[in-house]
Amino acid sequence: MSEHSLKPGVVTGEGYKTLVDAAKKGGYALPAVNVVGTNSINAVMEAAAKAGSDIIIQLSNSGGAFFAGAGMEDGFKAKVLGSVSAAQHAHLLAEHYGICVAMHTDHANKALIPWIEALLDEGEKYYEKHGKPLFSSHMLDLSADPIDFNLGECARILERMAKIDMSLEIELGVTGGEEDGIGSEFDEAADNAHLYTQPDDVLRAYELLNPIGHFSVAASFGNVHGVYKPGNVKLRPEILKNSQDLVESTHNTGHNPLHLVFHGGSGSEKAKIHEAVGYGVFKMNIDTDTQFAFSNPIGEFVHENERAFKYQVDPEDGTPYKKFYDPRKYLRAGEVGIVDRLQEACEDLGSKGKSIARA
Ligand SMILES: [Zn+2]
């Protein structure tokens, strides 16, 4: 096995660093797909295997709660247990898909810090048993709070994470739009400075966090969550370059020292995606587009087989509909939708055929 290849499966610690570096050096980024159940996790792994790409799987706090079951009474417990369950599922199955999978959690704002801390309790227990953490990375999005609080909390949590070989994703600047109730109101007309990450803030983050452990930065360069009318989103990838250049020149680092994350990738122009990847983006989050890709074929299936969703046996001609209302039929249609959509994403991000997994 060469130093640039990894065993298939969930990668953490040094393996995660290798994956991130391989993407940056190789000039590609990995899709990071939000999942809500085993159907979406399996579809994402199937998509990655088909594309010959490594992949990032992530859970929002509400995705975690849904994973545990929307009917679970204790909502906080559900967020924690569902996320743990999803990670365990990936640890068990990912290696059998023959690709590398990084497990992340998505936005955690101030109110969700206890969720992250509870996941770290679980991660530490897992580490003790297996010598690796449950998740490769967690995200803290304290961009709505003052920068001193944001960075202070990131440093505090990263101290703890570094001990179990985990990476932290932080957010500087505000990603527009809203995702699972997290995010800011997006003023379509405005050209707000707060929507753009300031290179000075990124430099401060680097100086504080780099000595503690591995971290990545979700920087805002006009990106928004969700999909909006064309023309309303002005992506400015040069903002990413400015941050990289400032850190590089101040600390005499190598090229593109920061590991950058592109949030709100759904519906973005392909040329801007390509440009952002060139400035050190190794991860692009995709949620909205894969949600639609899952639901659209299910909608078509239901529409085409309408009577099977009303009757077990047709009251007029006695046709049995079991093979149509069997949930595997339409859930599979949704999975195939995700698999197909992610082929396009891997193509756009340049990760197709670049998996570094070697059995
Ligand atoms: Zn996001």
Residues whose N, C-alpha, C, O or C-beta is under 5 A from the ligand:
A	BS01	ZN	H263 G264
